Amino acid sequence: MKIENIIPDFIHNYEASDPFGREELETYIQSHSSLFELYFPAHCPRTEERLQLALQQYPAKVDDLKTFSADMPDVLLKLEQDFEKTFGLDLELTFKLIVGTFGSNAFVTRTKKRTIYFAAEKLSPIKEHLEVIAAHEIGHVTHFALGTKNGIDWSSIEWTSGLTTLYTEGIATYLSMKMVPGLRESVYYTFDNEGDPWASCFHENKAEIKRRFLEDAMAGWDMPKEKEWFRLSGGSYFGLNRIGYLLGTAYVQHLVDRIGEEEALTYWVGQDVKEDILEWLGEE
């Protein structure tokens, strides 16, 4: 395991500057340009409005950043060891701990599937919340590694399809529940204590949510739909963003119940997972 933690650099610069302004933020970003070239723009739009808003939000986050920086390395070490004991995949993960500008909270890089970013300013510093999001992101890498181990033809995967995102996010959430069990359901979706409305909304409107997603999938997928169902910027349909995570987890649990965990985790190897999801979405 490798960890590159640039949060102490941000905190040092922030506390040494009075005030910490646009120039200081740019200096911090440029001094870690190799990290931020993968963060901007795919995981956070680099606009002047975004950067100025981030500057307004940092003061309330400094103590949380310190806690995150101190605790997250141990959390990652434990979770990597737990995944290794469970799956034996020797993932050799690389983690990048950064202070971003309030875009994505965490992601697996597209070019290096075993490199994971965590943006501390978007995350709760509570240990169990950190464990869940760490397990979620390591779950993505585990899912990809299991596919490779079982001979998946990666050229057959339609990464721009919402059905693919539904499956992969469902698997990652399922694995976070498996590896960090016993927490309130909503924590696995929002990585904090504010997620009960998400879980309640899903369970109360599951049939309508399934119907609406099926409608969107059948009409052709695009970025506005991806944002609506899976991004922090969504939420116009049901008033809450990332409802697709809950729908994906429900599908994966259904798949596990139907064919078993091992087969569910590798279902896209030789199977038409998109067609299977469409059939499930159409069920009452």
C-alpha positions in Angstrom: 0.0 0.0 0.0 1.2 3.5 -0.9 -0.3 6.7 0.6 0.4 10.2 -0.7 -1.1 12.6 1.8 -0.9 16.3 0.8 -3.4 17.5 3.5 -0.7 18.6 5.9 0.7 20.8 3.2 -2.7 22.5 2.7 -3.1 23.0 6.5 0.4 24.4 6.8 -0.2 26.9 4.0 -3.7 27.7 5.2 -2.6 28.5 8.8 0.5 30.4 7.6 -1.6 32.7 5.4 -3.7 35.6 6.6 -5.9 35.5 4.7 -5.7 32.2 2.7 -7.0 33.5 -0.6 -7.2 32.8 -4.3 -3.4 33.1 -4.9 -2.6 30.8 -2.0 -5.1 28.2 -3.2 -3.6 28.3 -6.7 -0.1 27.9 -5.3 -1.2 24.8 -3.4 -2.9 23.3 -6.5 0.1 24.0 -8.7 2.6 22.5 -6.2 0.7 19.2 -6.6 -0.2 19.5 -10.2 0.2 15.8 -11.0 -2.6 15.0 -8.5 -4.9 17.8 -9.5 -4.7 17.1 -13.3 -6.7 13.9 -12.5 -9.1 15.8 -10.2 -9.9 18.7 -12.5 -12.1 18.7 -14.5 -13.5 15.2 -14.5 -14.2 15.1 -10.8 -14.6 18.8 -10.1 -15.2 21.7 -12.5 -12.3 24.2 -12.3 -14.2 27.5 -12.5 -13.6 30.7 -10.7 -17.0 30.5 -9.0 -16.1 27.0 -7.7 -12.7 28.1 -6.3 -14.1 31.2 -4.7 -16.9 29.2 -3.0 -14.3 26.7 -1.8 -12.4 29.5 -0.1 -15.5 30.5 1.8 -16.0 26.9 3.0 -12.5 26.0 4.1 -12.6 27.8 7.5 -15.3 25.6 8.9 -13.4 22.4 7.8 -9.9 22.9 9.1 -10.3 20.8 12.3 -12.0 18.1 10.3 -9.1 18.1 7.8 -6.7 17.5 10.6 -8.7 14.6 12.0 -9.0 13.1 8.6 -5.3 13.4 7.9 -4.4 11.8 11.1 -6.9 8.9 11.1 -7.4 7.9 7.4 -4.0 6.2 6.9 -4.8 3.7 9.6 -8.3 3.2 8.3 -7.0 2.4 4.8 -4.4 0.0 6.1 -7.0 -1.9 8.1 -9.5 -2.1 5.2 -6.8 -3.1 2.7 -5.8 -6.0 5.0 -9.5 -7.0 5.5 -10.1 -7.1 1.8 -6.9 -9.1 1.3 -7.9 -11.7 3.9 -11.4 -12.0 2.3 -10.5 -12.0 -1.4 -6.7 -12.7 -1.7 -6.2 -10.4 -4.7 -3.0 -8.6 -3.7 -4.4 -5.3 -4.9 -1.3 -3.2 -4.1 -3.4 0.0 -3.8 -2.2 3.6 -4.0 -4.2 6.2 -2.1 -4.1 10.0 -2.7 -5.4 12.1 0.2 -6.1 15.7 -0.8 -8.0 18.8 0.0 -10.0 19.5 -3.1 -12.4 22.3 -4.0 -15.7 20.6 -2.9 -16.3 18.4 -6.0 -16.2 14.6 -5.8 -15.6 13.1 -2.3 -13.7 10.0 -3.6 -13.0 8.1 -6.8 -10.9 5.4 -8.5 -8.9 7.0 -11.3 -9.8 6.0 -14.8 -6.3 5.4 -16.1 -4.9 3.6 -13.0 -7.6 1.3 -11.6 -5.8 0.7 -8.3 -5.3 4.4 -7.4 -7.9 5.9 -5.2 -8.5 9.6 -4.3 -10.1 10.9 -1.2 -11.0 14.6 -1.0 -11.1 15.3 2.7 -13.1 18.5 2.6 -16.1 16.5 1.4 -15.9 13.8 4.0 -17.0 13.2 7.5 -14.0 12.7 9.8 -15.9 10.2 12.0 -14.0 6.9 11.9 -16.9 4.6 10.9 -17.8 6.9 8.1 -14.2 6.8 6.8 -14.3 3.0 7.0 -17.4 2.9 4.8 -16.2 5.2 2.1 -12.8 3.4 2.1 -14.5 0.1 1.8 -16.7 1.4 -1.0 -13.8 2.6 -3.1 -11.7 -0.5 -2.4 -14.8 -2.4 -3.3 -14.7 -0.9 -6.8 -11.1 -2.0 -7.3 -11.9 -5.4 -5.9 -14.8 -5.7 -8.4 -12.5 -4.8 -11.3 -9.8 -7.2 -10.1 -12.3 -10.1 -9.8 -13.4 -9.4 -13.4 -9.8 -9.5 -14.6 -9.1 -12.7 -12.6 -12.1 -14.4 -14.2 -11.2 -13.4 -17.8 -13.6 -10.5 -18.5 -13.4 -9.0 -21.9 -13.1 -5.3 -20.9 -13.8 -4.1 -24.4 -17.4 -5.5 -24.0 -18.2 -3.1 -21.1 -20.2 -0.1 -22.0 -18.8 2.3 -19.4 -21.1 5.2 -20.5 -24.2 3.2 -19.8 -26.2 4.0 -16.7 -26.9 0.2 -16.3 -23.2 -0.4 -16.0 -22.9 2.4 -13.3 -25.9 0.9 -11.5 -24.2 -2.4 -11.3 -20.8 -1.2 -10.3 -22.0 1.2 -7.7 -24.3 -1.4 -6.3 -21.4 -3.9 -6.0 -19.2 -1.3 -4.3 -22.0 -0.4 -1.8 -22.8 -4.1 -1.2 -19.1 -4.8 -0.4 -18.9 -1.8 1.9 -21.8 -3.3 3.9 -20.0 -6.7 3.9 -16.7 -5.3 5.0 -18.0 -2.7 7.5 -21.1 -4.3 8.9 -23.6 -3.3 11.5 -24.1 0.4 10.7 -27.3 2.3 10.0 -28.3 1.6 6.4 -28.1 5.2 5.2 -24.4 5.6 6.2 -23.5 3.3 3.3 -25.0 5.8 0.9 -24.1 9.2 2.2 -21.0 8.3 4.4 -22.3 10.5 7.2 -25.2 10.7 9.7 -27.4 12.7 7.3 -28.6 10.0 5.0 -31.9 8.7 6.6 -34.0 10.7 4.1 -32.3 8.9 1.2 -33.1 5.5 2.6 -36.6 6.4 3.5 -37.2 8.0 0.1 -36.0 4.9 -1.7 -38.0 2.4 0.3 -41.2 4.5 0.1 -40.9 5.0 -3.6 -39.0 1.9 -4.8 -41.5 1.0 -7.5 -41.6 4.5 -9.0 -37.8 4.8 -8.8 -37.4 1.5 -10.7 -39.9 2.7 -13.3 -38.2 6.0 -13.8 -34.8 4.5 -14.1 -36.0 2.0 -16.6 -37.6 4.8 -18.6 -34.3 6.8 -18.7 -32.3 3.7 -19.6 -34.5 2.7 -22.5 -34.6 6.2 -23.9 -30.8 6.4 -24.2 -28.3 7.4 -21.6 -26.5 10.7 -21.4 -24.5 12.9 -18.9 -27.6 14.7 -17.5 -29.1 11.3 -16.6 -25.7 10.2 -15.1 -25.7 13.3 -12.9 -29.3 12.9 -11.9 -28.9 9.3 -10.7 -25.3 9.1 -9.6 -23.7 12.5 -9.0 -23.9 15.0 -6.2 -25.3 17.5 -8.6 -28.4 15.4 -9.3 -31.7 15.1 -7.4 -34.4 16.8 -9.5 -36.6 13.7 -9.8 -37.0 12.8 -6.1 -35.4 15.7 -4.3 -32.3 13.7 -3.3 -29.2 13.0 -5.3 -27.5 9.7 -6.0 -30.7 7.7 -5.6 -29.1 5.3 -8.2 -26.7 4.0 -5.5 -29.7 2.7 -3.5 -31.3 1.2 -6.6 -28.0 -0.4 -7.6 -27.6 -2.0 -4.2 -31.1 -3.3 -4.3 -30.3 -5.0 -7.6 -27.1 -6.5 -6.4 -28.7 -7.9 -3.3 -31.4 -9.4 -5.5 -28.6 -10.9 -7.6 -26.8 -12.3 -4.6 -30.0 -13.8 -3.3 -30.7 -15.4 -6.7 -27.3 -16.8 -7.7 -25.0 -16.3 -4.8 -22.3 -13.8 -3.9 -19.4 -15.1 -5.9 -21.4 -15.3 -9.1 -23.0 -11.9 -8.5 -19.6 -10.2 -8.1 -18.4 -11.6 -11.4 -21.8 -11.6 -13.2 -20.6 -9.4 -16.0 -18.1 -12.1 -17.0 -19.8 -13.8 -19.9 -23.3 -12.5 -18.9 -25.5 -9.7 -20.2 -25.7 -7.8 -17.0 -27.5 -4.9 -18.6 -30.3 -7.1 -20.0 -30.6 -8.7 -16.5 -31.0 -5.3 -14.9 -33.6 -4.2 -17.4 -35.6 -7.4 -16.7 -35.4 -6.7 -12.9 -36.4 -3.1 -13.3 -39.5 -4.2 -15.2 -40.6 -6.5 -12.4 -43.3 -5.4 -10.0 
